[in-house]
C-alpha cells in the first residue's frame, strides 16, 4: 500500500474560509433558467413559477452566492427587457447560445428566487455591446432606494426596497474572440476603469470584479491582467478566473491532476496582480474571483454545434457526470480552499442542467449528478480557518502536468467548535493509500465525528433520471485514531471528507 502523511497545526492558518467560495452560476443558457429553476407549469412549481424541488436541492448543495445573468449571454443582454409586465416583454435573439430569450425571468424574478434559496447575487453587467451608462442604469434600478426614475420603476414593478447587491462583474470573458463585443486588453482596461469609477460614484462600497482571462491557454493570459490592472488596479477588488477541465483521449491520470493546473492559474494571476501593484506603489491586494469553474467536456460541445434553429431553452451542454468527474470536482474545491487568502469568491458553472450538479426533466423529476456530492459535503463541513499543509506524498507522472502528488488535501479548523476537517483526494488508479494525519497539535481528545468518501469500482458510473442514487457518498471505513494520530485508508480514485471533533 502507498503511504502519505501530513501534520496539522491550528497556528498555521492560510485564511478564514470564505462562504463565497461556495458560489454557483445561473445563466440564461440552455435549460438552466427555463425548465431548470423556473417552470410555471410544473407540478412542484410555487406561486412564482419556481421549481421547489430545484430550490430544495440548491439549499442542500449549500450554494451561498449565484452569478447572474451570464456568462456569454450577458454580453448581448438588455437588462430592461426583463422588467415590467411579462406579457409586454420582447423576445430577443441570444447570439451567444443561438436561442430565443423570452425574458420571462429578469432581475426582479431572479431576486425572488435568490431570496427563497437564501443566496447572495453576484450581478454581471453588459460591457460587450453596452457600457457605462447602462451599468449605471441597471445599478440605479437594482440598488437605489427611491426617488429617481429607475428606482421608482422598480418600486412600481413590485420591489419596494432595493436589492442591495454588493458584488458586480464588469462584463464577461471579453478577452475571447467568441464574445459579443470582444475587446483588446487596452480597450477593456479603459472601459472597466471608466465603469468602475462611475459605479463607485453611485455607491462607493461596491465590490467590483474585472474580467480576467477566460482560460490559461489564451494567448493574452497574464498580459491581459497586467494591462487591465494598469488602468483599473485601484478601482476594482477582484480579477476573475475561468477554468474548465475534461478527460482527453483516455488520459485519466492527467485529468485527475487537474487541480495542479488550477493551482498554477491562481499563482500566476496573483503574481501578475502583485507585480502591477508593486509598480503602482499600491498597498492594496487584488483578490481573485474564480467565478467559472467545473468539469466540462468542451470537446463534445465543439463537435456538436449549437442548434441550427432558433429555439427557446434548447438542450445545450447537458454533460452527464461520472465518478471520476466528481473526484476531480472535489479536488478543485481543495485547490480553491487552499488559496483562500486570495480566492475569496468562486462560482461552479452552472447550477441546473447546463454542466450542472442538478438535473431536471420538464414536467418531471430533479436529481443530483455525481458532482453534487463533493460540493455539498465541502460546503457543509468547511468552517473556520483553512490550514496550511505540507503533504508528504508519492508522485506520479502525467502527460499534461508533469509530476503530480498522488494525495492532495486541505484541512479546516473551526476555533468555535474545535472541529477539524480533512478533505483528501487519492489520484492513484489502482491502489488505496494509507494517509497518516498528525493531529497532536489539537490535543489528544479528538474523536471521529463523521467520515465520507466518494468512490466506486466503476469510475464511469453515473446518476440518471431512472437511477438517481447510483453514485452517492459512502461511509469511509478504515479510519483509525489513536490519541492525536489518525490513519485514513483512502480508496483508489476517491474524494473523502473526515470531521474530527472534541470527545
N, C-alpha and C positions, 0 to 999 in steps of 0.2 A: 504493500500500500504506500502511495505517496504521502509525504508529510509536509505540513506548513505550520508556521507559528506566528503569533503576534502578542505583544504586551500592551495593555490599555492603561491609560493614566488620566484621571479626571483633570489634572492640571494642564494637559496638552490639548488645548482647545483650538480648533480652526475658527469657528464662529458659531453663533446660535443657529439652530435650524430655522430657515425662513419658511413660513407657511405658504408663501407664494411659489415655492418650489413645486407644489402640487397643483399647478395650473393645467388647464385644458384649453381647447380651441374649438369654437363653433364658427364655421364659415358658411356663407351661402354658396354651397358647392355640393353637387350631387344630392344625396338624401340626408345630409346632416341636419338641416333645418326642417324641410318638408318631408314628412313621414319618419323623421328622426325625433327631434324634440317636440315637433308640432304636427298634430294630425287631428283636426277637429272632429272628424267622423269616426275616430277610433273608439271602441267600447270603453277604454280606460282614459279617454280624454277628459280633462277637467273643464270648468266653465270658460276658460280662456283658450281651449283647444290644445293644451299641452298634455302629452302622454305622461300619466302619473307613474307608469311602470318605468319609464326612462328617468323621470325625476328621482324615483327611489334608487335606481342603480347609480345615478350620478352622486347621490348622497353617500351610498355605500362605497363608491370608488374613492371618496374623500377629496374630491375636487374643491379647491379653495378659491380659484380665480379662473375666469374664462376670457380669452382673447376673442374679440368680435368687431366687425363682421367679416374680416378676412385678414390675411391671405390675398392671393392674386385677385380675388373678387373685388377687394376694396379699391384697387387702382382704377376702376372704371365706375365706381358706385356713386350715385347721387343720393345722399342721405335723406333729403327731403322727400324722395319718392316713397319712403316708408313711414310717413306720418299722416295723420288725418284719417277720415273715413276710409275704410278698407276698400269699399266699392269704387271709390274715386281714384285709387292709386294706379299709376301706369304700369303696364307690363313692359319690361325692357329686355333687350339682348344683353347677356353677360358674355363678353368676348373671352374672358379668362377660361371658362369651362364650357363654352359653346352651348348655352342653355337659355331658357326663358326664365327671368326672375319676375315673379308675380307681385313682390313687395307686400305680401300679406303680413309678413313679420318684419318689423323695423325696430328702431331703438326703444320705442315705448313698450312693445310686446316683449322684446328680449329682456328689458329691465324687470318686467313682471316675472319672467321665467327665472332670472337670476336671483330675485328675492325669494322665490319659492325653493330654489336649490341652495340658497344661502351661500352664494359665491360673489366674489368681487368681480367687477367688469374691468377688463383692460380694453380700451376703445382705440381702434385704428382709424386714422383719417386718410382721405384720398389725397396723396401728393403725386399721383400718376397723371391724371387728366385735370386735376384741380390744384388748389394751392392755399395761400394764406387766408384769403377771405372766407373760403368755405370751411376751413378749420375753425376760424373764429365764429362762424355762424353756427356750426354744429355744437361747439362748446357753449355758446350762449343758450341754445335750445336745451342742452343737457344739464348745465351746471348753474346758469344764472338764476337767482331766486325768483325775481318777479320785476315787473315794471318796464320791461323792454319788449319790442315786437316779438322776438322769438321765444323769450321766456313766457310771455303771456299766451303765445300759441301753444306751447307745451301744456300750460295750465288748462287752456280750452280743450286740449286733446285728452284731458283726464288725469294728468300728473301735476298735482298742485305744488308738490315740493320738488326741488331739483334732485337729480340723481346722485350728485356728489362724486362723480367718477374722478379718481385721482391719477390713474396711470394711463397715459396716452401714447400710442405708437405713431410716429411721424412717417406714415406710409408703410410700404411692404416691398421688400426684395427689389428695390429699384436699381440694383446693380445687374439684374437679369435681363438679357435681351428679349425674353419671353414676356416681360412685364409691360402692360399697357402704360405708356408714359415712361419707359426706360430712360435713365439719365446717366450721364458721366459722373464720376466721383465729384468733380468740381461743381457741376450743376446741382447735384443733390446736396452737397455740403452747404452751398449758399441757400438753397430752398429750406433745408432743415433748420438752419440757423435763423432764417427770417421767420419761419413758422413758430419755432420755439420762443423767439423773442416776443412775438405777438401774443402767443398764448400766455406767456408769463406776465405780460402787461395786463391781461384779463384776470388771471388767477396765479399769483406768484408761487404758490407752493405746490403746483402740479408736479408730477413725476413724469419725465419725458423720455421716451425710448427712440433713439435714432436707428435707422436701418443699417445693420452691418452686412457682411457678406452672406449671400444666400446659401453658400456652401464653401468648404475649404478648398475645393478644386477649381473655384472660379479664378480666372487669370488675374483678377484685380484683388484677390484675397490679401489682406494686410495693407496694401496700398490704398484700398478703398477706405478702410477705417482710419488710416492716417490722414488722408485728405479731408474726410468728413470732420474729424475731430479738430483739425487745424482751424476750421470755421466755427465749430459748434461746441467745443470742449466745455466751456463754462456755462453753456445754455442747456445741456442735456444731462440726464442722470445715468442713462443706460445706453449700451450698444447691443443690438440684437444679434443672436446667433441662430442659424438654422442648420440642422443636420439630419439626414435620413440614412438608414443602413439596411442592407439586404444581403442575403447569401448569393454569391455569384458562382455559377458553374460548379456547384457542389463543394465549394471551399468552405466547409463548416468551421474549420479551425480559425480562419481569418474573421469570419462572421461573429463567432463567439468572443473575439477580442475587439469588437467594435468600440468599446469604451476607451481603448488605447488611443483611438483617433479622436474621440470626444475630449479626452484629457489634453491632447496636443492642440486641438482647436481652441479650447479655453485658455491654455497657457500662452498661445500665440497672440490672441486678441488682448489679453491682459498686458503682455509685454509691449504690444503696439500702443495701446492706450496710455500706459505709464510713460512710454518714451515721448509721446506727444505732450503729456502733462509736464514732464521734465523740461522739454523745450520751451513750453509756455510759462515755466516757473510757477505752475499752479500747485497748490496743496490738495486740490480736490482729487478724489479717486472715482473713476468711472466704473460702474458695475456692469455686469452682463445680464441680459435677459435672453435666456435660451428658449425663445418663445415659439419655436417649431422644432420638435424632435420626435423621432419614433423609428420603428422598423417600417419601411415602405418598399415594396417590390416595384421600384420605378421602372425597371427594365420591362416588366409586364405591361405597365401603363403605356410606355413608349411604343411597344409593339402592337398595342390595341388602341388606336387613336380615338379621340373624342367623337361623340355621336355626330353623324352627318346631318341629321335633322335637329331642329331647334326644339328641345323638349323642356318641360317643367320637371325638375328634380330627377334627372336621369341617373341610372346606376353607374357611378363613376368611382373608381379606385376603392372597391369594396374588398380589400385584401382579407383573406382568411388566415388566421394566425395559428401556428403550431407551438409545440413545447419549446423548441429551440428559439423561436422568436420571443417567447415570454422570458426565457433565461437572459436573452440579450437586453430586453427592456429592463429587467431587474438590474443588470449590470450598468446600464446607462443611468439609472437612478442612483446607483452607488457613485458614479462619476460626478453627477450633479451635486450630491450631498458633500462629496469630498471637497468641492470648490465653493462651499457656502460662504466663504469670505468675500467672493466676488460675483458668483452666480446667485443672485438673490431673487430672481423671478425665472420661471420656466413654464412652458406650456406643451404638453403632449398633444400632437396633432393627429387626429381630431377626436371629438368626444363620441359621436354616434355615426355608424355606418361607413364613413369615409376614413379609411385606415384607422380604425377606431377600436377601443376596448368594449364598446357596447354595440350590438347589432339589433336591428328590428326588421320585422316584416310589416308592410302596410296592412292594417286591419288585424294583424296577428301578434305574435309574441315578441318580447325583447329578451336577449340573453347576453351572457358575459363571454367574451373571447378569452383566450388563454392569457393575453397580455393584461387583462383586467386585474389579475390576482397579485402580481408583484407590486403594481402601483397602489392598489387598495391597502395591501399589508404595510407597505412603507409609509404611506400617508397616515395610517392609524398608529404606527409604532414610533416613528422618528420624532422625538421631542427633546427639548432642552438644547444641549450643545453637541455639535459634531466634533469628534475627537480626531486628532492627527495620528495616523497609523504608519508604522514601518513594518511591512509584512515580509516575512522570510518565506518565499515560496519557490518551488521548482518553476522552470520556464519551459516554453515550447516554441518551436519555430512556426511563424505564419508567413504566408506568401505576401500579404499586403502590409503588415505592420512590423515585420521582424520578430524578435523575441517578445513573447507576452507571458506574464505570470499565469500559472495555472489557477491560482487562487487570488481573487481580488475581493476586497471587503472594505466596509466603512462601519463605524460604530457611533452611537449617540449615547449621551448621558444626561438624564433629567435630574438636576440637583434637587428639584422639589419633591420627587418621589424616591430618588435613589436608583431608579431603573437604568439598566444598561442594556442596549440593544445592539446586536451584531447582525449586519446584513452581509452575506457572503455568496460568491458565485464560484462554482467549480467548472472550469472550462475543459477539463480532460474528457475525451470522448469515450474512454474505455474504463477508467478506474475511479473508484471512490478515493477521497483524500482525507487523511486524519489531520484536523486543524486544531492545534493547541492554542488556547486563548488564556493568557495570563491576566487574571482579574484581581490579583492580590492588592493592588493599589486602592481598591474599593473596599477592602476588608475581607473577612472570611465568612461572612454571614449571608452571602447571596444564595439564592435558590433559582432553579429554572422555572419561570412562570409559564412560558409557552415556547414552543419550537416548531417551526413550519418549514416545509420545503415544497418546491415545485419541480417535479421531475417525472419521467415516465420511461418505461422500457422502449416505447416508440416515440422518438423525439419529433416525429412528424404528426403526432396525434393532434386533432383539432376539436373544438366545440362547434356544434351546429344547431340549427333550429330543432332538429329531431333528437339530438343528443347533446343538450346544452351543458351537462355536467361531466362530460368525458374527461376533461382535464380540470382539476381543482387543486387547491393547496392541500397537502397531506401532513400529518404529524411527522416531524423529523425524529427518527429513532437513533439510538447510538450517541446520545448526549450524556456525557459523564461530567460531574462536578465534584471535586474534592478540595474543600477549603476554597482557595481562590484560583484553583487550576481547573479550567474547563477543557474538555476534549470533545470535538464535534466530528462526526463522520459524515462528510458531505458527499452525496451520491454523484455519479458522473453526470455531466451536463445538467447542472441543477442551480437553482437560486434558493437561498434559505434565509430565514429570519429567526433569531433566538432572543428572547427577552429574559434577562436576569433581574430579580427583584430581591428586596430585603426579606429575610426569613421572618 
